[in-house]
Amino acid sequence: MPQKGLVTSRVVVERNYAILPPEGIPAFALPEWSTSEVRILASPAMGARFAQYLIDVEAGGGSEQTLAQGIEAFFYVIEGAADIKANGMTHALKAGGFAFLKPGSKFALTSKGAKLLWLKKRYQPFGEARPDDVAGNESAVKGEPFMGVNELLLKTLLPIEPRFDMAMNIFTFPPGFSLPVTETHVMEHGLYMLEGQGVYYLGDRWREVRAGDFIWMGPFCPQSFYATSSSPARYIYYKDVHRDVEL
């Protein structure tokens, strides 16, 4: 039946931030991924200094590839399960499972039917130390109060060490709670809403967001969040850390 009337959307793409609801992001096939639907959430074409993907992989599908020299990666399983083999180790990941792969890793991912996030970025060295692979499940990571607010729980998935130049964190907000400040900082974010809904302050206004939405926040984008759902709101987000400004 033909579409009648105007089509509306919550999508917003500005110079230093974007909100991408899932219904407006077309899926396509990447040659490195078998029986998979890939959606690109962020890339340098947007202004981001990283690439992030949402990938639905049928059981038995997946990918076997080698990251380009100097490129590191992070996987997070939203739903289902997958096995990742890399650098002599196999990691069985179920929902909430994650794996960081050091730069230049060769990996093989086999899905048991999974929806996952995949992030890639170029590693910025510091000194002689280099990161090692890290794998686990967020259920085993203790949430810590954020800025003295006991109800706001922050889970830090990667080691807080200078050899790592990226952080992947999960924030949980009870209904009616918000970040205690409006942040403005040099780090950029790639944020995926896992559960619930709320309003995100981006730039100079509040905008509605809900589970399944992706948000990119560039450097110095004013930002804050307020949870409005009747159940907790949760999101996973990337940020670049432990490095000075490049001049």
C-alpha positions in Angstrom: 0.0 0.0 0.0 1.5 3.4 -0.9 2.8 5.6 1.8 0.5 8.6 2.3 1.6 11.8 4.1 4.9 13.0 5.4 7.3 10.6 7.0 8.8 11.9 10.3 11.8 10.7 12.2 13.8 11.4 15.4 17.0 11.3 13.5 19.3 14.3 14.0 22.7 14.8 12.4 24.6 17.9 13.3 28.2 19.1 13.0 29.4 17.5 16.3 26.6 15.1 17.3 24.0 12.7 15.9 21.0 10.6 17.0 20.3 7.6 14.8 17.1 5.6 15.6 17.3 2.0 14.4 14.4 2.2 12.0 16.2 4.6 9.7 19.5 2.8 9.3 19.5 0.5 6.3 21.2 -2.9 6.6 23.7 -4.2 4.0 26.2 -7.0 3.5 29.9 -6.6 4.1 32.0 -9.1 2.2 34.0 -10.1 5.3 30.8 -11.1 7.2 28.7 -14.1 6.1 24.9 -14.4 6.6 25.0 -11.0 8.5 23.1 -7.8 8.3 25.5 -4.8 9.0 24.5 -1.3 9.9 27.2 1.4 10.2 26.5 3.6 13.1 29.5 5.9 13.0 32.5 6.5 10.7 34.9 9.2 9.7 32.4 10.3 7.1 30.2 11.5 10.0 33.1 13.3 11.7 34.0 10.5 14.1 37.5 9.2 14.6 36.3 5.6 14.9 33.9 3.2 13.2 31.1 1.5 15.0 28.7 -1.2 13.6 25.5 -3.0 14.7 25.6 -6.5 13.2 22.9 -9.2 13.2 24.6 -12.5 12.6 22.6 -15.7 11.8 23.7 -18.9 13.6 26.7 -20.3 11.8 27.6 -17.0 10.3 30.4 -14.6 11.2 33.7 -13.3 10.1 37.3 -14.4 9.8 39.7 -11.5 9.2 42.8 -9.7 10.3 42.6 -6.2 11.6 44.7 -3.7 9.7 48.0 -2.8 11.2 47.5 -0.4 14.1 43.7 -1.0 14.3 42.1 -2.3 17.5 38.6 -3.6 18.0 35.9 -4.1 20.6 32.9 -6.5 20.5 29.8 -6.5 22.7 27.0 -9.0 22.5 23.6 -7.4 22.9 21.6 -10.6 22.3 22.3 -14.2 21.6 25.8 -15.7 21.7 29.0 -15.9 19.7 32.5 -17.4 19.9 35.5 -15.3 19.2 38.9 -16.9 18.5 41.9 -14.5 18.5 45.6 -14.6 19.4 45.5 -18.3 20.6 42.4 -17.9 22.8 38.7 -18.6 22.3 36.1 -16.5 24.1 32.5 -17.8 24.4 30.4 -14.7 24.7 26.7 -14.6 25.6 24.5 -11.5 26.1 26.5 -8.9 28.0 29.8 -10.5 26.9 32.6 -8.4 25.5 36.0 -8.8 23.9 38.8 -6.2 23.2 41.3 -7.3 20.5 44.7 -5.7 20.4 45.8 -3.9 17.3 46.4 -6.0 14.2 44.7 -9.1 15.6 43.6 -12.0 13.5 40.2 -13.2 14.6 37.4 -15.6 13.8 33.9 -14.9 15.1 31.2 -17.6 14.8 27.7 -16.7 15.8 25.1 -18.9 17.5 22.6 -16.3 16.5 23.7 -12.9 17.8 23.2 -9.1 17.7 26.4 -7.4 18.5 28.3 -4.1 18.5 31.7 -3.8 16.8 33.9 -0.8 17.2 37.2 -0.2 15.4 39.7 2.6 15.9 43.4 3.4 15.2 45.5 2.8 18.3 47.5 5.7 19.5 50.8 4.4 21.1 52.2 5.8 24.4 55.6 4.6 25.5 56.6 0.9 24.9 53.6 -0.8 26.6 50.8 -2.2 24.4 47.3 -3.5 25.4 46.5 -7.1 25.6 43.2 -8.8 24.7 40.5 -8.5 27.3 37.3 -10.6 27.5 34.5 -11.0 30.0 30.9 -10.3 30.8 29.4 -7.2 32.2 27.5 -9.3 34.8 30.8 -9.9 36.5 31.8 -6.2 36.6 30.8 -4.3 39.7 29.0 -1.0 39.1 30.6 1.9 41.0 28.7 5.1 42.1 29.2 8.0 39.7 30.2 11.4 41.2 29.0 10.4 44.6 25.5 9.5 43.5 25.0 5.9 44.8 22.1 5.2 42.4 24.1 6.0 39.2 26.1 2.9 38.5 29.1 2.9 36.1 30.7 -0.3 34.9 34.2 0.0 33.5 34.9 -2.9 31.1 38.5 -2.2 30.2 41.5 -1.6 32.4 42.2 2.0 33.4 45.8 2.0 32.3 47.8 4.3 29.9 48.5 1.3 27.5 44.8 1.4 26.7 43.7 4.4 24.7 40.0 3.7 24.8 37.3 3.1 27.4 34.1 1.1 27.1 31.6 1.7 29.9 28.0 0.9 30.8 25.9 3.4 32.7 22.7 2.5 34.6 20.1 5.2 35.6 17.1 4.4 37.8 13.9 6.2 36.7 14.0 9.9 37.4 17.8 10.1 37.8 20.1 12.2 35.7 23.8 13.0 35.2 24.7 15.6 37.9 26.3 17.9 35.4 26.3 18.9 31.8 29.6 17.7 30.5 31.8 19.4 27.9 35.1 17.6 27.1 37.6 16.8 24.4 36.7 13.1 24.3 34.2 11.8 21.8 31.6 9.1 22.4 29.8 6.4 20.5 26.7 5.5 22.6 24.2 2.7 22.2 21.0 2.7 24.3 20.6 -0.9 25.7 17.4 -0.4 27.7 14.8 2.1 28.7 14.5 5.7 27.5 15.2 9.3 28.4 16.1 12.6 27.1 19.7 13.5 26.1 21.0 17.0 26.2 23.1 17.6 23.1 24.4 20.9 21.9 21.7 23.3 23.2 18.6 21.2 23.6 17.0 18.0 25.1 16.1 15.2 22.7 14.2 12.0 23.2 16.2 8.7 23.0 15.1 5.1 23.6 16.5 1.6 23.5 18.1 0.8 20.2 19.1 4.4 19.4 22.8 5.3 18.7 24.3 8.6 19.6 27.6 10.1 18.4 29.0 13.0 20.4 32.0 14.8 19.0 34.7 16.7 21.0 33.3 19.5 23.1 29.6 18.7 22.5 27.7 19.7 25.6 25.9 16.6 26.9 23.8 15.2 29.7 21.1 12.5 30.3 17.9 12.2 32.2 16.1 8.8 32.5 12.3 9.0 31.9 11.2 5.4 31.6 9.5 3.4 34.3 12.4 0.9 34.4 16.1 1.6 34.5 17.8 3.1 31.4 21.1 1.6 30.4 23.6 2.5 27.7 27.1 1.4 26.6 29.5 4.0 25.4 33.0 4.4 24.0 35.4 7.3 24.7 39.0 8.0 23.9 41.2 8.3 27.0 44.8 8.6 28.3 46.2 10.6 25.4 47.2 14.3 25.0 45.8 16.5 22.3 47.4 16.0 18.8 48.8 19.3 17.5 
